Structure formats: C-alpha cells, structure tokens
Amino acid sequence: MNDYKALRTFLLAAEKRNFAQVARELDMTPAAVTRAIAALEDDLGVQLFVRTTRQVSLTTDGAIYAAQVQPAMDVLENARKELMNTHKADHGRLRISAPTWFGQQVLPPILSGFKERFPKISFEISLADGLVNIIDDDYDLAIRISAAPSDKFTIWRKISVVRRILVAAPGSRFADMQHPNELSPDDCLSYSGESKRETWSLSDGGGSATISAGRAFSANSGGVLADMAAEGAGVAMLPKFHVAEHLRTGRLIHVLQNWSPPDLWLTLYYPPYQALPPRIVSFSKFFEQQVPVFMTAME
C-alpha cells in the first residue's frame, strides 16, 4: 500500500474508531485495514491505536500524529481534486492570452456564453498586443491574429481568415489615392511590437507593390494606429473588423480599395500538449462556433 493510501486509511480510522466501517468506506476488507494500520505502526515504531473487541481508540501518540498529519493530507487531497478537475471538460481554470482590442470587443460575450454552459470553469484573461510566449508565461492557450504560423514548438488551430484593409481620414490627402506608389514610408503607420518597420505587400490581382512602413510612426496597438489615421497622420493597414466602427461613423474610409494586403489568420495557440486537456477542448470548440457570429456582426 502506498503512503498516501496508508495515511488516508489511518485518518479515517482515527475519525470512525471502527476498522470495519473504514473498510466499507474505502472498499477494502477489514483484514486489509488492520494490516495497513499495523504496517504504519511498524514503520513509525509507535502504537497508534488501542484495539478492543468493540472499537479502536487512538493512543496519545496516535492522536498527536493524526493532528499533525491531517493538514498535510488536506493539502494533498485538494491538490488531487484540482488535478482531476483540470482533466474534466466542465471543470478547471483557463489562463488565456488575447490581443487587447479583440479581448475588449469580441471576447466578453463569448466568455459569458461559455460560462453559462460551463459555470465551474474559471478564467484568467491577459490582454496584450504582440505575441506572448505561452510556454514561458504559463498560458493554457493564446488567441492570435497574425500571419500563418511558423512556430514548430506549439500547437495551433486556424479559426478564420482575417481580412485587412488600408484606411485613412476622409478629409486627408490620402482619401483619393489611386496607386500605392503615391504613399511614402512616412505616410504609412506601422503595426510593430518592437518599434520596427513593417513591410506592406499589396496586390490588385495583376500587379504588386511593396512599401516600407513605420519610418515616421509605429505602435503595438491597432487602436492607436486607427486613431492616428483618423486624425490624418497617415494610412493604417488593419483588420476590417477592427476599424468597422470607425468606418460606420465616417472617422475613417477605406482607401486604395483595389489593392489588398495578404490576409491574416485568427488562430488558437496551445503549449505542446501530448493531448489537449478536456476543458481546453471544450473552450476551443465553443470559441470556433461563436467567433464567426461576432466577427460578422462587427463588419
């Protein structure tokens, strides 16, 4: 018998004062309970129980040992239950990383709907623009909007294609452009997590154009880029759903409509699990079902 089971048997015997009742509760034979207690006594070198024909009672040493062991067993039992719950589809905790704007605008109704279906799953959400290291930072999964994945050390799941467009203020000099060649690098507001320049590759179906963006301005926030573009500071290249409200209110307009950048992917990233834990599978399936509804509504 392992130490955990032996101590569990001892503590239950200390509570019930009856080996036969302990045997029934632990699905053991009375003889097995007696042997387990005797083995523990031999290992400790002390007598834990006084046995009579009617009942058993703790010795002084047994009572002291039970008082000292019980808190540690409570910790072990809680850890065991928590570990078991993480492998259930409707229990456990999910630590998720998501882009700031997406986490603020799209994620809340999805999380709310998921919580209604799985109320025993709890969440810790971290919002950040830029790619996080889900392994070092101990995330269960990350929601990403980026180019097609190239990371060989994580698992990813493509949810949908994310279309990007070029936007600018309606009254700016960029509103009536016909060709990307009219843009200089200083005109292009770059998305960058490390204040680096971004290369824009655009195509109209027949021709192509490449622009070095971010020489004058870059940010790691799509919201900042959208607001800067709306102020007339330049042209931003952002996901269409990200600027949908600006387009509806007229703060931004879609410029160079015949020219398109490559689409991004909305993906779920996971650490290199051998098999995804059930709670993560449950969330992933729900997320995949619900995201198209909210993304379409925003566009």
Buried (B, 14 or more C-beta within 10 A) or exposed (E): BEEEEBBBBBBBBBBBBBBEBBBBEBEBEBEBBBBBBEEBBEEEEBBBBEEEEEBBEBBEBBEEBBEEBBEEBEEEEEEEEEEEBBEBBEBBEBBBBBBBBBBEBBBEEBBEBBEEEBEEBEBEBBBBBBBBBBEEEEBBBBBBBBEEBEEEEBBBBEBBEBBBBBBBBBEBEBEEBEEBEBBEBEBBBBBBEEEEBBEBEBBBEEEEBEBEBBEBBBBBBBBBBBBBBBEBBBBBBBBBBBBBEBBEEEBBBEBBEEBBBEBBBBBBBBBEEEEBBBBBEBBBEBBBEBBEEBBEEBE
